Amino acid sequence: MGDALAVHDVSVRFGARVALADASFTTAHGQVTAILGPNGAGKTTLLRAIAGLTPYRGTITLDGVDAASLDRRSRARRIGYVPQQSRLEAAISVFDVVAQGRYAHGDGLGRLGAVDRRVVEEALRRVDATDDASRSFAVLSHGQRRRVLIARALATGARLVLFDEPTASLDIGHALGFFRLVRELAADGAAIVIVLHDLDEAQRFCDTAVLLAAGRVAARGRVAEVIAAQPVREVYGVELVPGGALGFRELP
């Protein structure tokens, strides 16, 4: 089987500003890939291009199929996407938010079948949000909302799942639970791509990494090759201190 996702020479412009320049990488089913880099490096832009939410130049293929050839529903069945922030403020139930992940599988009228309901219930269970199913999404904390949005992505049944800084508003217990879930999804054959700021999380839970700097790929490969002294020094301007966990000190 070929790559679950292949990004080839993808560039994104916002007016005169180049946000992403000729980015290329691949990931496979069963693999967790971290997208790393300092603020403004192009991490979210790259993820949104893969999700089909930002126009781009270049080629993105999903299981060998050019993503540009897919209609919206076909793409939604292939990709689950959890944004860094949601603009959803409607006072609808948590269950209905997660059920949005099933729209690409339905009849176009928004009706849920028995299978859809089971998928939604299982997605809620996996993110520890079953007890919140009847609550209004609008009253949830940022961390609770993040877990619901993760459940919505799971409900798509997609084999490629994209997460943009998923642990940013989660407490320690739910953050660890998230990474446990990610590893379970990968073990089931999904391809996972995660934007992360925490290099320690990438080192502990991811298989491969792509390091961006100023919109360009500075390093890519196995995590141990990317989170290494030279790439970290060049991109972050800090010295990598080896040990049981990651630590940093300023360069002289």
N, C-alpha and C positions, 0 to 999 in steps of 0.2 A: 504494500500500500504506500502511496505517496504522502507528501506533506499534508497535514490537516489545514495548515495555513502557510501560504508563501507570499511574502511582501517583497516586491522587486522594484527598486528605484522609485519609491513613492515620495512625491514632493507635494507640499501644500503651501499656498500663498494666501495671505490676507492683505489684499491691496498690494502695496509695494514690498511688504514685509514677507520674507521667506521664513515660515514657521517650521518647515520640515524639508530637508533636502536629500533626495536620493537614498532614502532609508530602505534597507533590505535585511530580511531575516526570515527564517522558517521555524515552524514548530510542528510537532507530531502529536498524534493521539496518544494519550497516556502521559503527556509531558506537561509540566508547569513552568511557564516562562515568565520571568520578571522583566518589566520595563523600568529602567532606573535612570536617574539623572537629576541634576539640580533644578530648582525652580526655573521655569521658562525654557527648559531644554526641548520641549516638544512632545512630552510623554502623552498627555491627554489628546493632543492633536493627532498623534499616530493612532491611538485607540479609536477615536471618533472616525477616522478615515476607514479603519478596518470595519467598523460597525455600519458604515454607509451613511454617516451623519455629517460628514465634511467632504466637499469635493476635493479630488486629488488628481495628480498626474502620475502615471506609472501603472503597475499591475498588482492586483491582489487576487489570489486564487484561494478557493475553499475546496479542499479535496479535489484539486485539479480543475475546478470550474471557475471561470473568470467571474468575480463577484459583480462586475459591472453589467453582466448579462442577466442577473437575477432580478426578478421583480421584488417588491417590498415584502410580500408574504413569504416568498421562497427564501429570501434572505433572513427573515425573522425565524423561520424554522431551523436555519443553520447556525444562527448566532444569538447567544444570550448576552445582554449588555447591562452592566450595573454602573451608572454614572457616578461621578464624584459627588454631585448634588442633584437633587430632584426638584423640578419646578412644580411638581404635583402638590396642590394645596386643597383640592376638593375634599369635602367632608363625606368621603365614601369609605366603606368598610375595608379593613385589611384584607379580608377574603377576596373582595372584588378587585383590589389592586393586584393581588397575586394572580387572579383569574385573567387579567389582561395579557399575561404570558401565553394564554391559550388561543388568542384571537386568530393566529395564523393557521391553527388546526381546525377551526370551526367552520360553520356554514355561512359566515359573513353577516349573520344576524345577531351575533353576540350570545347565542344560547349555549349553555354548558350541558354536556352529556354526562353520564355517570363516570366515564373514564376521565373526563376533564376534572370533575370534582375530586376524584381520588388523587389525581396528579397534584392539584392545588393543595389538598390536605397533607399530602406527603411532603411537598415543598415547605409548607409552614412548619411541619414537624422537624424537618432537618435543620431549620434555623432557630428552633426553640421559640416559635411564635404562635403555636396553636392556641394558647389562651387569649391571644390578641385578635383572633379572627373576626370577631364581631365589633371590635372597637373602630372608631373613626381614625383613618390614617392621619388626619389633620392634627390630632391631639398628641401624637406620639413624639417622643424625644428624637433627636437626630440619630442616635444609636439604634433605637427601635425601628425607625424608618429605614435605615440602612439594611437591617436584617430582612425587612419586608421586601425591599427592592432586590435583594439577593434571592429571596424565595420566588419572586416574579421571574427572574432570569432562569432559575431552575425549572419553573413550570413550562418553559418553552420546549424543554426536552432537547435543546440544541447540543451539538457535539463540540462546539467551540464556544467558550464562555469568557467574556471580557470583563475585568473588574478594574475600576479606576479608584485607587487608594481606598480599598474596602474596609480597612481596619482603622481609618482615621478617627472615627467617632465611636468606636466600640470599646467597651471595657475589656480588661485583660482576659477574663474568662471567655467572653464571646469572641474575642480576637483569636484565641487559641482554638475555639470551636470552629471558627471560620476556616482556619488552615487545616484542621482535621477534615472538614468537609471537602476542601479543595483536593486534598490527597485522595479522599474516597472517590471523588469524581474522576480524577486522573486514573485511579486504579480500575474504574469502570470503563475507561477508554476515551474519556473526554480530553480535549486539548484546552488548557487554561492559560490565559495571558493576563497578568496582573501588573498594574502600575503601582509601584511601591516607592516610598521615601526611605524606609528603614532597611539598611543594607543587611542588618542582622536577620530580619525576617526573610529576606531573599536567600541569604546563605543557608538558613535552617530549613526552609520549606520548598524552595524552587530547584528545578533541575538545570535550567539554562537561563541566561540573562542577556538583555540588550541594554547597553549603556549609551545614553544620548547626551550630547553636549552641543548647545547652540543649534539644535535642529538636525544634527548629523550623528550617525552611528560612530561612537568612539571605540566601542569594543562589543563583541558578541561571542557567545559560545557557552561552555559549561560555566556554572556559577563560580567555581574556584578560579577559572581563568579570567573572568570579568571583574570579580571583587578581589582584586590583587593589587599589590603595591603600586605598580606603574600606572594602570588605568585610574585608580582612585586618586593618586597624586596629580595626574594630568587634568582630570575632570573636576574634582572637588577642591584641589589645592590643599589637601591635608595628607598626613602620613598615616598609613594603615598600621595599626599596632596589633600584632598577632597575639592570640591568647584564647582562653575558653570562650570569650564573647568578643565582639568587635569593640574596639575603642579607638579614639582618634586624638591627635594633638596637632596644633598649628605648626606649619612649616616655619623654620627660622627666617 
